[in-house]
Amino acid sequence: MSAPASDAPLWKPSHAILEASPMARFMHFCADRAGVAFADYDAFHRWSVDDRGAFWSAVWEFCQVLGERGETALVDHGHMLDARFFPDARLNFAENLLRLDGEEPALIFRGENKARAVWSWRELRETVSRLQQAMEALGIKAGDRVAAMMPNMPETVAAMLATASLGGVWSSCSPDFGAEGVLDRFGQIEPKLLIASDGYWYNGKHQDTGEKLRVIVDRLGCPVLVVPYAGNGETLAASLPDGRSWDAFVAPFAPQTLQFERLPFDHPLYILFSSGTTGVPKCIVHGAGGTLLQHLKEHRFHSGVEEGQRLFYFTTCGWMMWNWLVSGLASGATVCLYDGSPFFPDGNVLFDYAAEERFAVFGTSAKFIDAVRKSGLRPASTHDLSHLRLIASTGSPLSPEGFDFVDEGIKPGIQLASISGGTDIVSCFVLGIPLKPVWRGEIQGPGLGMAVDVWSENGEPVREEKGELVCTAAFPSMPVMFWNDPEGAKYRAAYFERFPDVWCHGDFAEWTAHGGIVIHGRSDAVLNPGGVRIGTAEIYNQVEKLPEIVEAIAIGQDWEDDVRVVLFVRLAPGMALDEALEARIRAQIRKGASPRHVPARIVAVEDIPRTKSGKIVELAVREVVHGRPVRNSHALANPEALELFRDRPELRT
């Protein structure tokens, strides 16, 4: 068990929070219903796991979910994959996010190009109504997929809600993905409509999407709706086969009363994608009911979000935090969107936004916090953040120094919620808890209803050492299925192969003396530089297109409180890794995958270790690079190749 990082917490809940926060009110609500008294959060959490049917029913009732709940809350015979929450329920996700109306702001948008927009609840509802009618006219119905390659802007939210209102299935990525990266994802799910912007801005530069979009549309073979953002939406739409401009798409339809098709609790809502480590990304399907209940719980109780508050998370539409952020509408929050670089024109841009719009919750990545710290900026001295009461950090473990900087340099005395979960559950396993102190370097603890533990390699709970983060009981936001996985083999292999009937998440974790959690990084081969999940296969698919490269292997190297991507390449005979070839490799990866996939270091090696079945072994290489022993090297076909990666001078700077 981790020793306390300091003698005193960085933050403690006030008496008012302990008595009147949404979490406290909900705890009293559940205590009255269950006829028990909860001495503290830990006791409340134990009950929420032990009686999950009663707990999730209480979430439904307290949050006033719109829909028919049914008589049964949970059918669970002790097997996680067979458990079913609310098997008789009927609801619609979009109906629950659009329960408000009127002139108060629902969405606030800032774009890097100085674009600004405020959409009222009424304007959002009217836009969703027009899109809903247009999609129906196109033939979109329950179960059809709608895919989007979009900036994080109000039109994206409206299109998702229109899709969900019909029972359609939404999937999105950011517009900086290369064509192959988009096709690796959307090509698997056969969308009935693609929605894309005519361009975007990043780091002060306009990026046109026309050429890339032509390749994608040609391969997908579906209609494309072009959203104007960069100024040439109508022209681009006219140049694409079966292209439609936004204005022309909705023009025939006037706003009318919204219609919502109520569907089963597990009806597919989102398709999110794995990082693609071992091939094309897995298509993870999340249900409407589980996503809604989990996000209501995390927003209302763990984040304290109440109607009218401003909720912000810095994210793109290719990260599950976008899905998490947008669900804030269900709690009546004003959702604040940003698209572009968080450092253009400088590191103040998001804090400017927070001060101007009076954020209550500011979410970002650990890498962003560290970058602001290293830049010398001190928002606490330059910005009025008086409305800000919670800062959330995710994407990668936040260093103890990051905790210190938030407390000293951003807003002294604020609650800092380091959170961790993932695309796999479209939510969190461990996160902020307003009823408990914040200790330096620690996540406060497991979420309500989540049976989180840390297990040894032998499948035993451990309190005194690091181990695998697991969840031992079913929860509503488990994936409904993987797309194109009819027998569920990929699903079982992804989470239940390590420990039978126990979810193994792939995080290396440790309990702390305070009952909190420290995440020490991924325990699998997923790369995570700057908190962005990157699959090695996506890099290989691009670099190995170059004739100079025979094969490659990529790992994450721990570097300056973060992780950087290192790419090792085996060259074709007669080739040399000079500056020109390095430039071509980086350009290919940037174009075909995304700028985030570009490695920090490229190193030539003579051979790459592989198993006897021919699979390359990223984990073994990573261990050698970090000077750690490699287990089971006898299983390799060429274990001597591991020595080629030891003590490389290129990796010392």
N, C-alpha and C positions, 0 to 999 in steps of 0.2 A: 504494500500500500504506500502511495506517495506520501512523503512527509509534508506538513503544512509549509506553504511557500513563504509565509510571514506570520507574525504573531497576531495580526489584526486583519479583518477583511477590508477589501477596498470599498465595499458598499454594504449597508445593512438596510433592510426595509424599515420604513418609519412606522409609527403606531397607526397612522391613517391607512397606509397600505395594508398592514396586517388586518385591519378591521373592515376596510371598505373597498379594496381593489376588486375587480371582477373575479379574480381567482379566489379571494376570501369569501365573496358572496356566493360563489358556486360551491365552495367547500361547505358552507353552512346549509345551502340548499340540499346538497347530497346527504349531509348528516341528518337533516330532518327527514328526508325520504327513507333513509336506511335505518333510522332509529339508533344511530351510533354517534359517538363523539370522536372527532379526530384531534388528537393532541397537537399535531403539526403536519407539515406537508408530507413527511415520510410516511406517516400513518395513513394519510389520505391517498397517497400513491399506492400503498399496499392494498388498500380496499379497491382502488380502481382497477388493479390487476386481478385481484382475487374474485371480484364480482363484475366482470367486464360487461355482462348483459345489462346490469343495473346502471353501471357507469355510463355506457354509451347511450342508453335510454335517457339518462339525465342530461347529457349533452344535447340531445335532440330537443328535449322539452325546454331546458333553460334558454337555449339559443333560438327557440321558436322556429324550428325548421319547417318550411312549407312543404306539405306532402302528406301522404297517408303512411303512418308508421307500421301498422300491422300489429298483431298480438305478440309476435316472437322477436326478441332482440338478438339472440345468438343461438345458433345450433352448432354445438362444439362437442365432439365425441373424443377430444383429446389429441386430434391430429390437426396440425396447423393448416395444411393444404385443403382439408375437408371442411374447415369451419366456415360458417356463413352468417354474416351479420344482417339483420332485418330482412329475412328472406321473402317476406310478404309486402315490403314497403314499395311505394311508388312516389317518385319525386322527379323534379327537373332542376338541374344545377343552375341554369341561367335564371330561372324564376327566383331562386334564393339569393342570387347576386343582384337582382334588379327589383328588390322589394320596395325601394324608396323612389320617390318622384319629387318634382319641384325644381327650384332654381339654385339650390345649394350645389356646390361643386362635387361631382363624382370623380372626375379625372382632371389632373393638372399635368401638363406636359412641357418639358424643356428639351430642345434639341441643340446639339453642339453648334449648329449653324445659326444660333440665336432664335430659332423658331420657338414660339410660345403658344400654348392653347389651354383653355379651360373649358371643359365640357360639364354642363349641369347634369343632374340626374335625368331631367326631362330630355335634354339633347341626346344623352346616351341611349335612353329608351327609344326615342324616335328613330335614331340611326339604326339601332338593332332591329326595330320593326321593319324598316325599309330593306335592310339586308336579308332579314328573315323571308320576306315576300320574294325578293329577287332570287334567293337560293331555292326556295320552293319552286319557282318558275323554271329554274334550271334542272329541277328533278331531284334535288338533294333531299334525302329522307333519313330516318333513323338508321344508324349503322354505317352510313356513307362517310368516307374520310374527306376532310378538308385540310389541305396543307398550306403553310404560310412561310415564306422567306421574307421576314419583315423586320423593320426597326421596332423598337419598343415605344409605340406611339398609340394614341387613342383609337385609331382605326383598327389596329390589331386586336385590341380588347373587344371592340364592338363586333368584329367578325367572329371572334371566338364565341361570344355570347349568342350570336345569331345561330352559329353552328350547333351549340349545345341546346338552344331552345327547341330545335327540331329533332334532337336526339342524335345529331351527327357527331363524329369523332374528330377532334382537333389535334393537329400536330404542327409544330413550328420549329424553325431554326432562325439564326440571325443571318443578315444578308452578306456577311463577310465570309461565309463558307464558300469554298470552291465548288464548281459544278459537280465534280465527282463526289464530294462530301455530301452535297444535297441529294444526289441520286442514290448514294448508298443508303440513305435514310428513306426518302419519299418513294424511291423506286420499289421498295418492298411492300408498301401499303396501298398502292394504286389509288391515289386521291381522285375524287370526282371533280375537284376544283383546286387550283393552285392560286394563292394570293401572294403578290410580290410588290415591293416598292420599285419605283423607277430609279432609285439610287439611294445613297446615304452619305453622311459625313463622318469622318474619323480623323482625329488629330489634325484638324484644320484643312483636310483635303476632301474634295468631293470624289466619291467613288460611284461610277456608273455601273449598273447591273445589266444593261441591255444585252451585251454579248453573251454573258454567262446565262442569262435567262433564256436566250434562244436555244442554247444547248439543252437546258433542262426541259423546256417545254417540248422540244422535239422528241426527247426520250420518254417523257411521261405521257404525252399524247392526250392531255386533258385541257379544258378551257383554263385561261389564266386571267385573273382580275388584277389590273395594274393600279396601284395606289399612288397618287401624286405626292411626292415629297421633295424630289430634286428638281422638279420643274418641267419635265417632259413626259408626263404620264400618258397623255392622250396620244402623242406621237409614237411612243413605245408600244402602247396597246395596239395601235393600228398596224404596226409592223410585225406583230406576232400572229401566228396561225391561231384562230379562235381566241384572240385577245379582246378584252373588254376594259374600258376605262372605268374608274370608280363612279364618276358622275353618270355615265351612260348606263351603268349596271343598276343604279338605284333610281334613276330619273322616272321610270314609269310608275313608281310606287309612292304613295303618300303615307305618312305615319298613321297607324291605326292601333287598335288595342292589341297588345302583344298576346300571342298564343304560345303556350308551353305544353309540350307533350310530356306527361309524367310517365316515367319508365321504371323498371326494376332498379333496386339499390345498386346492383353491380353492373348496370348497363355501361358499356365503355364510354368514357368521356375524353380521355387524352391518350395519345401514344407518344411516349418519351423514348429516348434512345440511349442505350449503353454507349460506352466510349469506344467500342470497336477494337478491343485489345487483341482478340483472337480471330478476327474476321470482320465481316460487315457488322455494323452495330445491331444489337438485339433490340427488337421493338417491344417496349414494355407498356402494356395496356393497363390504364388505371380507371377504376369505376367512379361514377358520379357521386354516389352516396358516401363511399369511403373517403374520397378526396374532400368533399364538403365537410363532413364531420371532423376529420382530422385538422383541416385548416381552421375551422371555427374554434376548435379547442386551442390550437396554437396561437391564433390571433387574440381571441377574447380573453383567455385565461393566462397563458404563458407570456403573452406580449401586452396584455392589458388594454387592447384596442377597444375603444368605444365609439359610438356613432358621432360623426363629425370630426374625428381626429384625423390628422394627416399621417399617412403611412407611406414610407419610401424604402425601396431596396434597389441598389444599383445592380442591374442584371440585363442580360440580353434575352431575346426570345428563344434562344437555344439552350437555356439553363433552366432547371426546374424551379429556381427561385422566381422566375417570371410567373409561373403557374401559381406559386405560393402567394406572391404579391397581389395578383389580380383577385384572389379570393377574399382579400380585405374588404371588397365591396359587400360581401355577405354580412359583415359586421357593421355596415354603415359608414366605414371609413372613406375618406377622400384619398384615393390612390394616386400617388405622385410618380410619374414616369420620367425617365431620362434616357436619351439615346446619344451615343458618341463617346469620346474619350473622357475619362474622369480627370484627366490632366491637361485639358485644353480649354483656355489658353494657359492655365496653370493649375496647381493643386487646390486652389480655392473654389473651383467651380461648383462642386457639390455642396460645400459649406455655404456658399452664396445662396444656392437654391434652398437649403435647409433654413437659413435665416429669413429669406424673403417669404417663404410659404409656411413657416412656423411648423416644421415637422414635429410630430410627437415621437415617432419611431424612425430611426435612421439605420438602414441595413446596408452592409457592404462586405468586402472580403478582407481577410487577414492581410493579404498582400497590399491592398490599398492603404490600410492603417499603417503598415510598416513603411510604405513609400512616403506617406505624408510625414511620418516621424523622421525619416532620413533626409527629407527635403528641408527641414528646419522650420516648417510652418507650425504655427500654434493657433489654431482656430479659437481656442478659449480666450485669446487676447484680442482677436480681430473680428469676431462675429457674435451677434446676439443669438445665442442658442437657448434662450430661457424657456422656450416651449418644449425643448427636447428632453424626454424623460427616459428613453431607452436607446442604446446603441447595440446593434446586433452584428455579429461577425461570423462568417462561415467560408467554405471553400477549401480551407486548409487550417491546420491548428494555429491559433493565435498565440504567439510567444509571450512569455511573462513580460518582456519589455513592451510588447504591444498593449498589454493590460495597463502597464504603468503610464504609457503615453496617452491612452484614452482618458485615464483619470487625471492626468496632469496637464495634457496639452489640448484636449478637445473639450471636455466638460467635466470639471471636478465634481465628484459626488454623484455621478450618474450611474444607473444600473447598466452594466455591460453584460450582454448575453452572447457568449460564444455558443454556437449551435452546430449540430452535426446530424446528418441523415443522408438524404440523397435522392437521385433520380429514381432509384429502385422503389422508394416508398413515397415519393413526391412530398416529403415532409421530414420530420426530425425524429430521431431516437432520443437524443439528449439535447437540452436547450436551456433557456432562461427560466427561472422560477422566482416570481416576485416575492414569495414568502420566505426565501432563504438568502443568506449573505452571498456576496460574490468574493471569491478568493482568487488571488493572483495566479494566473496560469491555468485555472480550472473551469470546466463547464459545470454549471450548477447542479445538474442531475438529470435523471430520466424523465421523459414526458409522462403525463397522466395516461393510464391505460396501456403503457408500453412496458412489457416484462423484460427489461434490459438487464444484461449481466455480462461479466467478463469470464471467459472460460480458458482453461489451459488446452494444450494440444490434445490432451487425453479426454477432453470433454467434461472437465470438472470445474466448478466455480472457483475462482481464485480471488483473494483479497489482498495478497501481499506481493503480487507480481503482475507483469504485463501479460496480456493474452488477447484472445479474439473477442470482439464485441459481438454479442449474440442477443437474440430476442427469443424467449422460450414459450410464448403464447401468441395466438393469432391476434391481429389488429385490423381495423377496417380498411386501411390504405395499403394493404398488401396488393401487389398486382393482381388484376383479374386473370391475366394470362400473358403470354408472349404471343405476338402476332406470328402466324405461320408456324405454330408449335402445337399442333392438334393433340398430341399425346402428353404434352407438358414436360417433355424430357429436358428441354433447354431451361425451363423454369426451375425444375428440381435441381439440375446441375448447378445453376447459378447461386442458389442460396442454401440448399439442403443436402448437398453432397458431403460436406465436411462433418456435420453432426446430424444424424437422422432426426427428422421432425423438429429441428431447431434451426431458426434463421441465423446463418453466419454471414455477417455483413462485409467482412473483408477489411475491417479497421483494426489496427493494433492499439489496444486501449488499456487503461489502468484506473481502478478505483482510487480515490484519495481519502485522506483521513477525515475529510468533512462530508463524505458521502457523495462527492462530485466525481467527475470523470475527466481524465486527460487522454486525448487522442494523440497517438504517436505517429500517425500517418497510415497510409494504406498498407495492408499486408499482402496485397497481390501486385500485379505488374502495371497497374494503371498509373500513368504519369499525372502529376498534379502541380505543375508550375503555376505559381500565383493563384492557386485555388481553382484553376480551370482543369477539369478532367479531360485527359487526352489519351486516346487509344493508340497503342504502338502500331497496330495494323494500318491505321489511317496514314501514318507517316510512311510505312513500308510501301503502301500502295502507290505512293507518289515517287519516292526516291528511287525505287527499283524500276521505274519506267526509263531512267537514264541509262544509256548503253554503257557508261563507264562503271556502273555499280552492279556487282553480282548479287549481293544481298546485304542486309543491314540489320542492326539490332539497336534498340533505343532503351534507355533507362532514365530514371530520375536520380540525380545526384543531389544529396543534401548540400545546400550552399547558402550561407548568410541568412539563416532563419527561414529559408524557403527551399524549394526544389527547382533545379534547372534541368532541362532536357539535354542529354548527351546522346549523340548519334554516332555509332561505330559503323563503318562501312568496309566491306571487302570489295576491293577494286578488281576490274577486269585486267587481264594480263597487259602489261605495258603502260597502264594508266598511273598517274600520280595525283595525289590530293593537293592541288595548288589552289591559289586564291580564286582562279577562274572557275574551277570545278566546285569549290565551296559555294560560290555565288550562284551557280546553276542549281545546286542542290537546294539551297534556301529558297530560290525563286520558284522552283517546282513545288516545294511543300507549301509555300505561301499561296500559290495560285490554286493548287489542287485540293488542299485541305483548308487551312486558314492561317493567318499570321500567328495565331497562338501555338500552332504546331511546330514552328520553326525552332530548331535546336540552338542552344547557347554554345555548344561545342560540337565540332565534327572531327572524328579521329579515325584514321585508317588503321585496320588490323588485317593480319594475314589469314585468320580463320575465325569462325564463330561457333561456339559450343552448341551442341544439339543433343537431344535424346536419341535413343536407338531407333525410335520411330520417325526421326527427322525433324522434330520440333525444336526451334531455337529456345533458349532458356534465359529470359530476361532477368528472372529473380536471382539466378546464380551469378550472372554478370554484375548485377547491382551489389550483391554481397561482397564480391571480390573488390570492386571499385572502392567500397567503403572499408576495406580491410577486415571484413568479418569472415568467419569460416563458412564454407559451403556444405550444406547437408546433402547427403545422397549423391555425391559427385560420381559414385560408381555406376549410377544409372545413365551417365552420359556416354554417347558413342565416342566422343573425343575430349575427355576431361582435361587433357594437356592444353587445350585451347584457352582454358580459363586463365592461365598464366599470362596470356597476352594482354590481359586487362588490368594487371596488378601494377600499382605504382606508376601510372602513366603521368609523365611530366605535364602533358597538355591539360590535365584535370586539376592542377594545383593553383591555377589562376582563373 
